Amino acid sequence: MKAEDAIAVCGALASEPRLALYRLLVRRGPEGFTPGELARRLRVPAPTLSFHLKALMAAELVSSRRAGRHLYYSPNFTRMNTLIEFLTAKCCTLGVPAAHAPCGPACAPACAPAPVRR
């Protein structure tokens, strides 16, 4: 991920309604929600929801899929994981030779398995 991509992703989440929307989608997982379900759960009008979904989709944090007559929105976990990897790259290495970096489980994202030390 490039710095400008990370800025776009962080910018898309830098809004309380969009952050709430993304977190709701994450809780649901790949199954996703229809726009009607999202609007009801978040208690926002359809045009407002559409505005926020458009921003999250532009940042590639959310994807949509059609199933019959329904449209479903779900989180793009790959994009978020790429952001987390970008933000934590070279963790604990400033001024320390790479072979001696003190990284441990505290530096690993909570959803990722802890790195295996050899």
N, C-alpha and C positions, 0 to 999 in steps of 0.2 A: 504494500500500500504506500502510496506517495503522501507527502504531507498535505497537499491540497485535497486529497480524497478524505483524509482523516478530519480535516477542518470541515468539509461538507457534511460528513456523518455526524460529527459533534454538533454542528450548527443545526442540523435537522432535529436533533434531540434537545436542543437548548430552548425548549418551550414546554411549559408544564402540561398543556393538553397533549402535545405530541409524545412526550415522555410517558404519560399515562396510557396513551393509545398503544405505544410500542410495548410497554410492560404487560398490558392486557393480552396482546397478541403472543408474547413470549410465554405467558402462563398457559395459553391454549395450545401452543405448539403448532406443528405443521398442518394440523387439521384446519386451522384458521376460523375466521368469522365472516359472515356476510355483512355488508354495510348496514343493513337493518339491525342486526344483532349488536354490532359495534355502537351504533347510534343510541340504542336503548340502554346498553350497559354503561356507556359513558355519559348518557343524558345530554347529548349535543344534537343540534339540528343537522340534517343531512348535508346542507351546503358547508357547514363548518367542518364536519367530518371529512368531506371530500377534499377540502383545502388542506387539512393536516395529512391525510393519506397521500396526497399528491407530493407534499414535501418529503415524506418518508420514502416514497417510491423513487423520487428523484435522487435521493441519497443511496438508493439501492438497499435500504434496510427492510423494506416490505416488498413482497411480490404478490401477484394476484393470479388466480386460476379460475377458469370457468368449468363448472360441473353442471351440465344440463342448462337450465335457465338461471342458475345461481352463480354469482361471482363470490369468491372467497379470498380474503386477504390473510396472509400469514407472514411471520417474521423470516427474514433472510439470515439464518444463524451463521452461515459462512461469512457474510459481510461483517457481522458484529464480531465474530471470532478473529477475523483479519484485523479489525480495529484494535482489539485487545492485544493481539500479537505485536502490532505496530507500536502501541503504547508501552509495552513491556519489553521490547527488544533491547538487548544488551543490558538487561537489568543487573544492577550491582557490579558493573564492570568499570566504572570511571576510575582510572588510576590504579586498577588492579589487573595483573596479567590474567587473560581469559582462563587459563588453567586453574587459577586460584580464586575465581569469582565466588563470593560467599552465598550465592543464591541457594535457596532451599524451598521447602513447601510454602513458606510465607509469600513468595514471589509468584507462585503459580496461580492462574485464575481459579476461582472457587469451583467451577464446573469441570475443570481439566484435571486429569490425574497428575499427581505429583511426579516430577521428573525422577528417573531412576539414576542414582549416583553409583558410579563404579570406582 
